Amino acid sequence: MQLPNNTLNSLVGKMTWNIARGQRISSNIANYDVPGYQRLDIKPFQQSIKTSPLHNDTLLSVQSTRHGSEISREEEMLKLSENTSNYQANLNLLKKYFGLLKTVIGKMG
């Protein structure tokens, strides 16, 4: 996914990362009682951002990581709740951003 350096694409990139992380955490919760299951997560957002040397573009690279530790259902639920809150905060920022754009376009037209 290509992300030029601007506010809109940064928000969309963070929301995409939140969706991918939510899926991994949900999978951990669903497989809580499966013997031998290893917890999955993805790399932190800052580590998922890569810069393309050819075009000087910012790319989002979502990569899974395995954690050999036991799964705590309560801990995973807290992570999922925090991830959902972060997604909602970014969604609210995105709505405000579009609202500002609509205001600017309305005053110009």
C-alpha positions in Angstrom: 0.0 0.0 0.0 1.5 3.3 -1.0 1.2 6.2 1.5 2.3 9.7 0.3 3.5 11.9 3.2 0.3 13.7 4.1 -2.3 13.7 6.9 -5.0 11.9 5.1 -2.9 9.0 4.0 -1.2 8.8 7.4 -4.6 8.4 9.1 -5.7 5.7 6.5 -2.4 3.9 7.0 -2.8 3.9 10.8 -6.4 2.6 10.5 -5.3 -0.1 8.1 -2.7 -1.2 10.6 -5.4 -1.1 13.4 -7.6 -3.4 11.3 -4.8 -5.9 10.7 -3.8 -5.9 14.4 -7.4 -6.4 15.4 -7.7 -9.4 13.2 -4.5 -10.9 14.7 -5.7 -10.3 18.3 -9.2 -11.7 17.5 -7.5 -14.8 16.1 -5.6 -15.2 19.4 -8.8 -14.9 21.4 -10.6 -17.4 19.1 -7.7 -19.9 19.4 -7.2 -19.4 23.2 -7.9 -23.1 24.1 -6.1 -24.7 21.1 -3.1 -26.8 22.4 0.2 -25.5 21.1 -1.2 -22.3 19.6 1.3 -19.5 19.6 0.2 -15.9 20.0 0.3 -13.8 16.8 0.7 -10.0 16.6 2.1 -7.6 14.1 5.0 -5.3 14.2 4.4 -1.9 15.8 3.1 0.9 13.5 6.4 2.8 13.5 8.3 -0.3 12.5 5.7 -1.1 9.7 6.4 2.1 7.8 9.0 1.8 5.2 10.4 4.5 2.8 10.8 3.5 -0.9 14.3 4.5 -2.0 13.2 4.8 -5.7 10.2 7.1 -5.3 10.7 8.5 -1.8 7.2 7.3 -1.0 6.1 5.9 2.4 4.9 2.3 2.3 3.0 0.3 5.0 4.3 -3.2 5.5 2.2 -5.2 7.9 4.2 -8.2 9.1 3.1 -10.9 11.6 5.3 -11.9 14.5 5.0 -15.0 16.6 5.2 -14.9 20.4 5.8 -18.3 22.0 4.3 -17.2 25.3 1.0 -18.5 26.7 -2.1 -16.5 25.8 -3.9 -14.6 28.5 -7.5 -14.2 27.3 -8.0 -11.1 29.5 -4.8 -9.5 28.2 -5.8 -10.1 24.6 -9.2 -8.6 25.3 -7.6 -5.5 26.7 -5.3 -5.2 23.7 -8.3 -5.6 21.4 -10.2 -2.9 23.3 -7.2 -0.5 23.1 -6.8 -1.2 19.4 -10.5 -0.5 18.8 -10.3 2.7 20.7 -7.3 3.8 18.6 -9.1 3.0 15.4 -12.2 5.0 16.6 -10.0 8.0 17.5 -8.4 7.9 14.0 -11.8 7.5 12.4 -13.0 10.6 14.3 -9.9 12.6 13.1 -10.6 11.4 9.6 -14.3 12.6 9.8 -13.1 16.0 11.1 -10.5 16.2 8.3 -13.3 15.6 5.7 -15.5 18.1 7.5 -12.8 20.8 7.2 -12.3 20.0 3.5 -16.1 20.3 2.9 -16.1 23.7 4.7 -13.2 24.9 2.6 -14.7 23.7 -0.6 -18.1 25.2 0.3 -16.5 28.6 1.0 -14.6 28.6 -2.3 -17.6 27.6 -4.5 
